[in-house]
Amino acid sequence: MFQGLDEVFTSNSKKDPLLRWQYFGSSEGMVWTFPGREWDTNFAGFYNDYDPRVRPWYIAATSGPKDVVIIMDCSYSMKGKKFEITKQVVNAVLSTLTKQDYVNVICARASHWDEVGKWHYYNTEVLSCKDDRLVPASTAHRKDLNEKTGNLVPGGTSELKKGFEKAFELLTGPSRTGCQTLIVLITDGQDTDGEHVRCGPGYYTRSGYVPGPICRYNWTKVFDFVEQMNKNMNPKTRIFSYLTNSAGEEFPGKLACDNGGHMRKLEDGTNLISQMSDYFDFLVTNSVTQEGLWTAPYLDAWGLGLMVTYAIPVVSTSSKKLLGVVGIDATLDEIENLIVSEKWGSVYAFLINKEGETIFHPLLKPSSKLSDDPIFITISKLEQRDGKPEEFSQVENDMKAGKSGFKYIKEAVRGVPKGDFSDGVKVLIMPATYYYTSLNQSDYSFAFSLADTDSTFRRSNEPQDKSSLPMSVFNILTEYNSSLARKRLKKDGTILYNLMEIKDNEPRYKGLTVTYKHSSIKFAPKCYCNPNKFIFDDDLGLKTVVAHEFMNGNDNPGCPNGTFEKNIKADVLITSQIEAIWKKRNFDLLKDVKWTYIGCRSGVFRTYPGHRSSRPYDPTKRPWYHRVIVSPHKTSISTAYMDAAGAGKIISISQAIFEGMQTRNKSECEGNEGQLIMGGCVCTHDSDCASSRCYVSDAPSYTDRSRPRCAMERVEAVTSLDILYNDFHKAVYERMEASDGNHSCEAKYPCPDGEPGCQTRCYLFDKNANIVIDKDFLEATALDERKYKRVSLGKKEGEVMHDLIYKHQFFVRKEQIDFQGSCSVSPYAPKVSLKGIPMTPGELDDYYKTKGPTPSFSNSFGCIQDVVGYQANDSVVEANGIITGNVSGPCKSGFYYVSALPKTNLYLLVIENWRNTKEKTKYFNFNCKITNAIAGTGAFRIINGTCAHNDDKQSLAQQDKCPMINDIEVPCLYSGADTTLVQRKLLLLLIFITFITSSYL
């Protein structure tokens, strides 16, 4: 059989070279993968376990939609090993559910007295935050249930009737599939919980205290209740019981056998998939089909990131039994690349499933940044604000129904990232048309939004005279020395590589290959006609030669016949003219500039000195690009961060490059009276323009150089440079020297009250209250990013931040829910070394290429977070030019003033007579801690974050979409307690009689 699989897999790979993993998972737990590879190992060098039967692709293909309630016996008698087994069973059942299923967990027990008359309160509880219904078995809900199960402690009576009452309430509630209903019971089957658990308060006599009676439970009440409820169930509820004790089979056994299930004893919590084979075999055989399906996106166990799988069950033609599941993968990276490759202007696309959950959207984190299986967001949260515009609901409903069409919305909502996710989104309201359609034979629908401003879109044109333009160089410099490049890339008969002055391991660029003679070009995946072919093509020599000949040749066919998009070459040629300017620069900080670069809207990225960039790099997805797009009229300065090549802390300074100015006639400009002036029309101030930028154009069509005009509204590119933080800090402080020299930044002097210890503290912070310049950053090592990257002003100067928020209303609090957050398993600790971490572009590319076999260690898990931030209100500063105040609190005291740095995203904060009051006490200053926390920012995990969503859609049964159920019979046996006891007594009597008889004969 496997030889046949190899032939099929090999043939598929030849037909479609972009296929990633192909595999077959057998019903016995074996997996067969193509291409073959050595299995990955854990930290100790042992091969990692992998059971295909518990992976989402296997379960989705073999098990139809179902409603599952897990009842845990949480009584006192379950303490110790039995309750640990119980938790492991719950985890095993939850891990084998998919989004098509519904589930909830019940902890069943009741209150009691103990042997000394003390009352112990317990109650049967539904563990999900939705305690009145089943919940979809999504990643978020399964994590929530697993976490709550793990926190349970056994205690209380074995009162399980209440547990079954709640179970049937859930199974008949408003949220369910209605296809199959199952109850999984885990118990020790004991009808008493021992001396400690009493069902009465006890009483006193002359002889002393008499405890209440030991609880003994009447299981008949449970049997009768379940029988009565199951008469009304359609389909009937099956019960699978798992016994955590060697005795006590009667109760769980009778429940299972009377209700179409199975009872199994569990000796321990190891290899539960095999021990619970009766349950899993039933799921497979009761609703198996031979139809393929697309799974919901999940995180690949082999390190390829988020992916979807097309899986098909394999059923024996003779025995009709399931042999296993065969599947092929498509990573979400590949899907995203295909979606974003076909776009222009501000057009964007998104992908949703039939539930309206967003699979891809430009406002979501890239799939490569997710630390766990995703928690999906409904598309309405991204395309509507407070339910507006209402017209989008029609688009959403049509897409969920698999329809095709278009819808014009006059006040469509658009979100533009402000930088990092924590910086929030700038909301724009503009007319737009949504075009949408379903993807054939899948659960997904695709749409793109076309704004009215994109209906007439201008593309860059190639310069007519190219004779004076410099040669453009592709970023993989080492490949110019490949045999193919040395053969095909020559200049005046000389091998091009020999003329490029390529240098390795320069003192300023440790571990990198650079050239000072050229800038280099990197194409984002969307620049290619086939982005996925580019991503997964490891023939770097050929890739380099093709790119070089395209950039410097005359051939530019565009898609679909060429390799690159049609408009890409124009950006290459236009940006090549800036190379000479970069080389001729001369200013004080030039020696400290790490990189200078320009990122075009098309995805073209040029950087100097020339060097390699990582394979999936796209400048338009970077925070420095987004910050400028949101405020294109300002110079944007980033917070400090660690350079990707490990050179230390750096700062990025970025500016917008606007679209070439369009010729406007007088009637066009006068038609906008009373509104902001459009691009190309005469202006006086930046504030006059819709683009917020008024300048004198050098465009040949404008002969009057004395009259400034508004820049076009569309940003064509962003140019930026990276500078080492320590040198930038020093240069800024030198320019802020006080005239008297006594109150300069960090100068120390006596306080006004005559006490020593005052000084002047200076900060630069951005519009989001993140500190850009702080003297403490100088002392932080580059590896300890938390001490300098995105440090909130409130964390360092809580009293001043509190004043700016509540007294001056300068900062406005902003909150957003991050459904794709990342929480740490253990407390933060700084890196101690970069050894072993892929840092250079070459190392990152190698890791990207091989990350399937070698998944990286992760200390984080996916979670829902409340992201708290602040946004500066410029009008407060503009009114007076400066904000002043005096603070005295549990942390710091002093006189402060705040002013905006013109035409930047930064503000200057100077605090004179600054005194650290928290150092006056030798005890921990809780008041100071609270003050800083109130005005702080950050991402905070939301417990029960899954409660926010209500599932009010029709069940699959109501939609008549349930698969055919085989209604198989499950073999079920158990030993009754009374029968066993009689058998044991008869056996002992027989042995005794035999012994006596043999002694006398």
Disulfide bonds with the S-S distance in Angstrom:
Cys74-Cys107 2.18
Cys129-Cys947 2.04
Cys179-Cys962 1.91
Cys199-Cys215 1.83
Cys257-Cys972 1.89
Cys529-Cys559 1.85
Cys669-Cys681 1.97
Cys683-Cys694 1.98
Cys689-Cys710 1.96
Cys745-Cys762 1.95
Cys751-Cys758 1.96
Cys823-Cys863 1.92
Cys891-Cys928 1.97
